[in-house]
Amino acid sequence: MSTIQRAEVIEVYNDLSLLTSDKIGQLLRLEGAQPEPDQYPPLVTDELIVRVMPRDSARVRVIGDDFSIICYPFFPSHMRLPLKVGEEVWVLFTDLTNQSDMLFDVEKASSRSNIGSIVTEKYSPKSISTRNSIQGYWMCRPTQARNIEDINYTPFGRARDKSAFEMRSAQEESDNARRSSSTPGFPAFVETDEHPTIVAKEDERLIKRIEDFADHFTFEPVARFTKLPGDAVIAGSHDSRIVLGSLRQSEPSPAGVDAGAIDLVAGTGKSSGNSPITVTNSLGLAEVNKDPLFTGKSDPPREGDPDMMSDSARLLIAESAPLDQMFSVTPDTVGPVDVSEKSGPAVVARAQHIRILSSDGGSIRLIVEGPTQSSIVIDSSGNIEVTSGSEVSVQAPKIFLGTTSETRSKTGVIVGDGGILTILAALRNDLLGAPSASILPNPAGVAALPFTASALASLGVTLEADPLLASLASKTVFASS
C-alpha cells in the first residue's frame, strides 16, 4: 500500500559533495553539531537514509506538517527531473499498512496526521524491513493552473493564495476592473495556524531558503512553448528544449507526411513576435507574466514558437525541409558552383559561434557523395586537402586566407592582409600578360611567373625558397579560355 501527497521542497541535494559530515550532523541533530538555521523545519528521517541518500534527493515537508523528511528520487538515474527549493512536489510513501489515519484529502490538500510522528513511530533500529517499508520518494512537480505554472520556477504557495497571479472573470474584464500593476509574491503556509493548509503573506523563512538556494539556480523568464498534439517535448528550466515532432517554422500546424523532425534549441523568445511578457516579482526578479489580463494585457499568440533567425542556437534534424529557404541561405559564388535552394533530408546547425573540434590524432572530413565527389579532408598531421569533383586537389600543410597584417612563410601557402587580391592580379598578369604587355610570357618554371613571385615576395613569401610553391610553379599547367 502507498499514498501520494503534496509537499513543499525545503532543500535539494544534487551535489553530494556539499553533504559534509557537519551538514549531516546538523540534519540529524547529532550531539556537538551546530543547530540548523531557523528557516529549516526539523528533520525526522532515519540516520541511514540520510547518510546513503542518492543524488537528487530532496528534503520536503508534507503540506500541513511541522517536520521535514528526506525523499529519494522516484525515477531511476536514467531520467532526472528538475526540482527547486520553494516548489511543490508529489511525494510517495510506500507500505504504510498499519496507519489507517494516514489519509489524504486531495481537495483540501491536507493530511489528517503528522507525517513526522508516523515516521518516527514506524522506525525501529531492530528491523531493517520496517525501516525500508516507509521510504519516501519524490516523483515530480505537480502541474499548476496556467496563471501559476512556470517552467523556470513555480512557487508552491501561489496555488492557494491570491497574492500571486489571479485569473479574472469575464465580468471583471468587461468592466475594465484591472490593476495597473501586479507583483507576484512567494506566500508560505502558516506553521502555527489552526488551519495549516491556508497560506499567509510572504514568510521570511521561505524567502531565506530561496536565497540560500540562489547559488544553485537562476531565476529568468522562459518563453512558454505550444506543441502539436503528436509532439514529445523534453524541456529544461533554463530555456532549452528538445522537440521530437514534425517540421515547423513558426506557429503549430500539421506539417503533412514525411515531415518528421528533431529540434534541439537553446535560447528562444528573442524576437518581438515570440517573446513573453515579463513582470517583476517581490524579490525584484523578472519572470514570465502568466496572467497578463490581470493588468490589461494579452498573451502573445506566438510566444515561444520557433524562429529560425532569432533563436540563439539550434540543431535541426529533418526528414525533409526547405533548409535554404528556412534559414535564408543565399551564398555567392565566383564560379559554376551550385548555389540554388535545396530541399530534402537535412541537418542544420545554426548559432553565432560554431566549432568543429577533432581531438589529438583525429580527423575531419566533409564529403559530398556522388560520381563527382568533392571533399575537404583535415588530418592530425596538419594537412588539408581540398578535392573537387574533377579530381583536382590543392594540398598544403598550412593554408591561410584572411586579413591579418602579419604574414609568415612556413611550409605551405599563406596569404593575408588583402594579399589574395594581389596574388590573383599577379597571376592574371603572368598568365594573360600585363595590361601594357603585348607578348605573353613563355612558361619556364619560376621564371615564368615574375609578377606572382614579386607579389609573394611583398607578402614575405619567396617563391624559389618555398619547395611547395616551386614545385607548383614548375609542374602546374595553366589553361584559360
N, C-alpha and C positions, 0 to 999 in steps of 0.2 A: 504494500500500500504506500502511496505517496501523496503529497499535497503540494500544490503550486501556489506561491504567494508573491505579492509585490514587495519590493524592498528598496530602500534608499542606499545608494552607494556611498560608503564612508571613505574607503581607501581602495586603491588598485595596486596590485603587486606584479607589474610587468617585469621590472628589473629586480631580480632576486639578490643582486649584489648589494642592494640597499637594505636587505633584510639581515642586518648585522645582529650580533649577539645582544647588543644594547637594545636594539629595536624589539627583538624577540622578548627580552626581559621586560620591556615596557608593556608589550601586548599581553603577556602572561602575568603581569604584576608580580614578578619574582622578587624575592627579598633582596634588597640592596639596589634594585633598579630604579631609575628616575621615573617619577609618575608621568603619565601622558598629559599633554595639554588638555584644558577643559573642553575644547571643542570636539573631543573624541569620546563617544559613549563607551562605557566599559565593555570589554570583550569577554564572552563566555563560550569559548571554544576549547576543546581538549588540547593539551600541550602537543601531543603527537601530530595532530592535524596542522597546527601552526608551524611546527619545525620542518615538516616534509611537504608543505604546500607547493604545488607546481606553479610555473609561470602563469600569469594572467589570473591568478586567484584574486578574489575581491572580499573586502570586509564590508558587510552590509548590515542594515538594520531593518528588520521587517516592519512595515508600516503599522504603527500602533504600539510598538515595543520600546523599552528603555535601553535594551542591551544590543550589542552588535555581535556578529558571528563571522566566521570565515567560510566562504563558499568556494569550492573549486570550479573551474570551467566545466560546463555540461558537455560541450563538444570536444572531441579529441584535438590534439595539436595539429592535425591536418587542416583544421578550419578555426581560425582565431578571429573573434569579432571585437569591434571597438567597444569600450566602456570607459566612462569618466566619472570622477567624483562629483556628486551632486545630481546625478541622473537616477532614473528609476530602472529597476531590473526585475525580471522574473526569476524567482528562486525556487528550487525543488528540494524537498527533504524526503528522503527515502525511508520507507518501512516504519512510519510512526504508527505502529499497530496497537499500542496499548494506551493511546491517549485519545479517547473519544471526544474530549473537549477541545482538541486541536482542529477547530473548524474555521473556515474562511468564508466570509461573506463578500462575494465579488462585487455586489452592488455598492456596498458601503466601504469596500476596500479595507476591511479591518479584521483583526484576529481576536478571537474570544479568549485567548490566553496568552501569557507571556512566553515567547519562544525561548527566552533566556532560562526560565525555570524548567522548561521541558528538557532543554539541552543538558542542563546541569544535573537534573534528576536522572536522566537516562544514562549518562556516562557512568561507567563503572570500571575502575582500573583492573578489576579481576576478569573482565570479559572483553576481549578484542572484538568479538562478533557484535556485542551490544554497541560498542563504540562505532563500528563501521555502519551499523544499521541506521544511524541518524546523521549520516554525512549529508552536508548541504552542497548544492551545485547552483551556479547561476547560468541561465540559459541565454537570454538576450534582452535587449531593451524593449519594453512594450511600445507598440505604435500608438502615438497620441493623436489627438484631433489636429486637423491641418493648420489651425491657428497656433499650435504649440510645437508640432513636430519639426525638428531641425536636424539635418544630417550632421551638422557640426557639433551641436550641443543642445540637449533638451533637458532643462532643469525639471526635477521630479515634481516640485510643488506647484508649478503653473497649471497642472491638470485640475487642481482643486481650489484655485484661488483666482479672483478676478483682478489681482494687482498686476497680472501679466497681460496677455492679449485677450480680447473679448470679441467674439463674433457678434455682429449687430443684426437686429431684426430688420425685416423689410420696412416696417413702420418707422423705425428709427432712421433708416436711410431716406425714406420719402420725406421725413420731417427735417432732414439735414441736421439731425442732432448728433453732430460729430465733435470729437475733441480736436483741438488744434495740434496736439502732440500726445505721444504716449511714451512711457519709459518702462519697458519690461523689467520686472524685478525677479528676485530669487527667493520666493517665500518658503518657509520651513514649517514643519509641524511643531505644535506646542507640546513639549515633552511632559509638562506638569499639568496640563489642562485635563478637565474631566472628560473631554472628548478628543483624544489624541489624534484622531484622523482629520481634524479640522486644522487648516493651515492659518498661520498668522502673517504679519508683515515680516520683512526680512529679518532673519536670525543671524546675529553676529557670528555664532558658532559655525553656521553653514558657510557664510562668506569666508571665514578664516580657513575652513577646509578647502574651499575652492582656490583660495590664494595659495595655500600650501601645495596644491596640485598644479599651479600655473607653469612650473618649470617643465612639466611633462606633457603639456597640451597647449595648443594655440587657438584662441577664440578668433574666428573670422567668418565673414559672410560667404556662404557657399550656395551657388545657384541651384535651385531645385530642377530636376530633370524629369520630363514627361516621356515615358517609354511607350512602345507599342505593346498590345496585349501578348504578343508572342515573344517578346524580348526577355532575356535573362540579364540582369544588371548586378554587378558587384561594384560597390562604391565605398570609398574611404571617407573619413571625416574631413579631410583637407583637400577637397576639390580634385579628386582623381577617381576615375571610374573605368570599368570595362563593360562594354555592351556587346552581348552576343545576340545579334538580331539580324536585321536587314539593312541594306544601304539607305542612308538618308542624309540629306544635305542641310536640312533645317527642321521644319515642323514635322511631327509624326504623321506619316501617311503610308499606306500599303505600297511597297516597292515592286510588287509583282514577283514572278518566278525568277530563279537564277540570280537572286539578289542578296544572298547570304553575306553577312559582313561581321567582322570583329573590330570594334572601335575602341582603341585604348587612348585615353585623352587625360591630360592634366592641365588645369587652368581654363575654366570655362566662364561664361557670362562676362566676357570682357568688352563686348560691343554694346552700343546703345540699344540694339534690338533684342539681346538675350541676357542682359544683366538684371539682377534682382534689385528691388527697392530695399534700402537698408534703414535701420533705426539704431539709436544708441541706447543700450540698456543701463541699469542703475549702477553697473560697475564702470561705466564710461567706455565700454567696448562696443564696436559695431557688430550687428548681426542682421540676418535677413528679416525683413518685416513680413511676418507670416499672416498678418491681418491688416493690409493697407486700407481696407474700407473703414477701419476704426478712425482713421484720420482723413477720410475723404479721398483716398487714392484707390487705385485698382491694380490687381495683379497683372504684371507684364505677361501677355499671352504666350510669348516665345521665350520666357525665362529658361535658361539652361539648355536650350536647343543647340545642336551642333552648329558651329560657324567655322568653316574650313580656313578662313583667313584670319580670324581674330582669336580663336582658341590658342592657348600658349604652345602646347606641344601635342602631337598626335601621331599615332601609328595606326594606319587603316589597312586592314586585310579584307579584300572584297572579292566575291565570286565574279562579279562583273561591274565595272564602274567607268564612267567617262572621266578618268582621272585628270586629264589636262584641263578639261572644262571646269571641273570641280575646284581645282587648285590654281586656276588662272595661269597655267604654264604656257608661256609663249616665247620659246627660245629663238635667238637669232642665229644665223649661220652665214659663213663666208664661202661655203661650198655646197655640193649637192647632197648635204645631209638631210635626212627625212625628219622634218620638224612638224609634221602635221599632227593634229589632235588624235590621240589614241584612246581606245576604249576596249575593255575586256578584263580578264582576271588581273588584279592589281594589288601591289603592296606599296603604300606611300608613307614616308616618314617626313613630317614637317615640324620644324621648330626654329627658333632663332639661331641656335648653335647645334650642329650635328657632328659627332665624332665617330669614326670607324677605326677602332684600335685592334691591332693584332699583337698578341704577346710575343716575347722573345722566341725566335725560331719559327714563327708562324708565317702566314702569307695572306694576301688579299687578292681576290680575283673577281673582276667584273666581266661577265661574258654575255654576249648576245648570241643565242644559238641560231643555227641555220646553215645553209650551204655556203654562205659568205660570212662566216663567223668573225665577229670583231671582239676584241678583248683588251683589257688593261690588267697586267699582272705585276704585282709588287711582292718581292720576296724578302727574306730576312737578311740577305747579303747586301742590301742597298740597291738592288737592280730594279729598274722599272722598264717594262716592255709594253708598248702600245702596238697592237696588231690590227690592221684594217682587214676588211673582207677580201681584198686583193692580195693578201699575204705580204704587204709591205710593212716593215716594222721600223721603229726608231728605238734604239737601245742605248742606254747610258746609265752608269751608276748614279749620277746626280743630274736631275733636270729641274731647273727653276725658272719660272716665268713670273715676273712681278714688277714692282716699282721701288724696290729697295735702292737706297742711294749708295750702298756698299756692295761691290761685286768682287768675287774672287774666282780664280780659275783653279779648280781642283781637277779631279779626273771626271770629265763629263762636259756638259754644256750648261752654262749659267748665263742668263740674260736678265737684266734688271734696269730700273730707272728709265723706262721707256725705250730701252735698248732693242726690244723686239722690233720696233718700227725701223730703227737704224739698220738692223740686220736685214730686214726684208727689203728695204730700199737698196742696200748694198748688193744683195743677191740679184735684184732686178737689173742693176747696172752691169753686174758681171755677166748675167745670162742674156740680157737683151741689148746691152750697150747703154752707156750714159746718154742723157738727152742730147749732148753735143757730139757724141761719138758717131762715126759713120761706119766703123768696122767692128763686128762682134769679136770678142776675144776667142782665141783658139785654145780650148781646154787642154791644159798640161799640168795636172796636179795642183799644188798650192798656188803656183804662179798664175794659174788661170783665174784666180779669184782675188784680184788685188783690192777691189772695193770692200769685199767681205772681210778680208784679212785686216784691212785698215779699221773697219767698223768694230771688229772683235778686239783689236788692239786698244781702241779707245775705251773699251769696257774692261780692260785688264786681262784679256784672253789672247794668247799668242797661238795663232793657227798652226805654225810649224812645230811649236813645242808640245802641243797637246796631241798625244798619239791617236785619240779617237777622232778628233777633228781632221787631223792629217789623213787618217785612213778614209774618212768620209769624202774628203776633197779629192783623193786620188782614185777612189773606186766608184763614186756615185756618177750615174749618167743622168744629166738633166734634160728634160724634154718640156717643150711648151708648144701651145697652139698659137 
